[in-house]
Every structure is written in C-alpha cells, then in structure tokens.
Amino acid sequence: MATTMSKVTRVGVTFPPELLKEFDEITQKMGYQSRSKALQDAVRLYVSERKWMKEADTVQTGVILMVYDHDAKGLESNLTETQHEHSGIITSTLHIHISERDCLEAIAVKGKASEIHHLSDELTTRRGVKILKTTIVTI
C-alpha cells in the first residue's frame, strides 16, 4: 500500500536480509545519507535502463560495451562488418586490449531505440562475444 505525501509517495518493500545488507553496505560506502535516496536512484536507473526498449521510434543515446575473444575465428572482421552496416547510429568506438585474448569495445550510439536494440542483438549473438551490455541514457 502506498501513501502519498507532498510530491512523494511512501511505499513498503520487502527484501531478503542478505540483499538489504549488501545494499546498505554499498550505499554507505558511496556516501548516501539515507536508504530512501539510494533506493530512488536505483529505481530511477532501473527505469532508465529499460524504458528505452519500449520506445522503439524515439531517438536514444548510449553505449554498447562488449568484451570479446579476438582469437575467435572470423569474429573481428564480422564485428567490423556489422558496425559498418550500422554506421548511421554509431558515433564513435573505443577499442581496448584487456588481456592477451580479450578486447573491450565501447560503441557510442545515437539513433532509434529499435535500431540500437537490433545492433545490440546482432553483436551479442556472435560466437566469441563474451559479454555485451547496452546502456541507454534516457532524459
């Protein structure tokens, strides 16, 4: 049940004890003065990260972070080809060697949410891509 005060709604939430303990430890180390502010920021981030997915025709801005094995046969040329096919939404890329085999690529994107989602899906399904995270900033 929620109760509304001036421009703020109070809600009750239940947490597994270990999750709440970890949340409190992290937010205290970050310097949060209140659990409420930390929860508001966490919920705001959650909403921002997912809101873009349902707004297919709106222009969004963000970054696709990808870790991949550069020794995977044909992967680098495949990734380059895919990025060229989506050059209309890719504004910049940054390539970092993080180990003998692994590379991190940060791909800055701006375009329709549906196009960003399509690029993200294309990249993540490539053999040799280990981790892919798309972060969209919705303002």
C-alpha positions, -999 to 999 in steps of 0.1 A, spaced: 0 0 0 13 34 -9 6 67 9 12 100 -8 27 130 9 35 162 -8 51 151 -42 64 119 -26 48 85 -23 57 63 6 58 25 -2 67 -6 18 91 -30 2 103 -64 14 139 -76 8 158 -108 16 180 -99 46 213 -105 28 203 -84 -2 194 -55 20 226 -59 40 247 -57 8 226 -27 -5 232 -8 28 269 -16 28 274 -4 -8 253 27 -4 270 37 29 304 33 11 291 55 -16 282 82 9 244 81 8 228 97 38 195 78 35 183 45 22 154 62 6 176 84 -17 197 53 -26 166 33 -35 152 62 -55 184 64 -75 184 26 -80 148 26 -92 155 56 -115 185 38 -131 164 6 -135 136 25 -152 160 44 -174 178 12 -185 146 -4 -195 123 24 -206 142 28 -240 133 -7 -250 96 1 -253 101 34 -271 112 19 -304 108 51 -326 124 76 -302 160 87 -306 182 75 -278 218 79 -269 241 54 -252 270 30 -252 273 -7 -261 301 -23 -241 314 -56 -254 341 -80 -243 352 -105 -269 378 -131 -277 398 -116 -305 412 -150 -314 377 -164 -323 379 -172 -359 364 -145 -382 350 -125 -352 369 -93 -357 360 -90 -394 324 -99 -386 322 -73 -359 337 -47 -382 312 -56 -410 283 -54 -385 294 -20 -373 298 -7 -409 262 -19 -416 250 2 -386 272 33 -392 242 55 -393 237 51 -355 274 45 -344 290 78 -335 323 65 -321 342 34 -310 369 28 -285 390 -5 -286 410 -16 -255 432 -47 -251 424 -61 -217 443 -94 -218 462 -115 -243 430 -128 -258 403 -104 -247 393 -70 -260 368 -44 -247 350 -23 -272 328 7 -263 305 17 -291 288 51 -287 254 51 -304 226 75 -312 195 66 -331 161 50 -329 158 27 -300 148 -2 -323 179 2 -344 202 3 -312 184 -28 -299 189 -46 -333 226 -38 -333 230 -49 -297 212 -82 -306 234 -87 -336 266 -82 -317 257 -103 -287 249 -134 -308 283 -136 -324 305 -165 -314 334 -152 -293 314 -123 -278 316 -130 -240 298 -100 -225 276 -73 -240 258 -46 -221 238 -18 -236 234 13 -215 210 40 -228 207 74 -212 170 84 -212 165 120 -201 
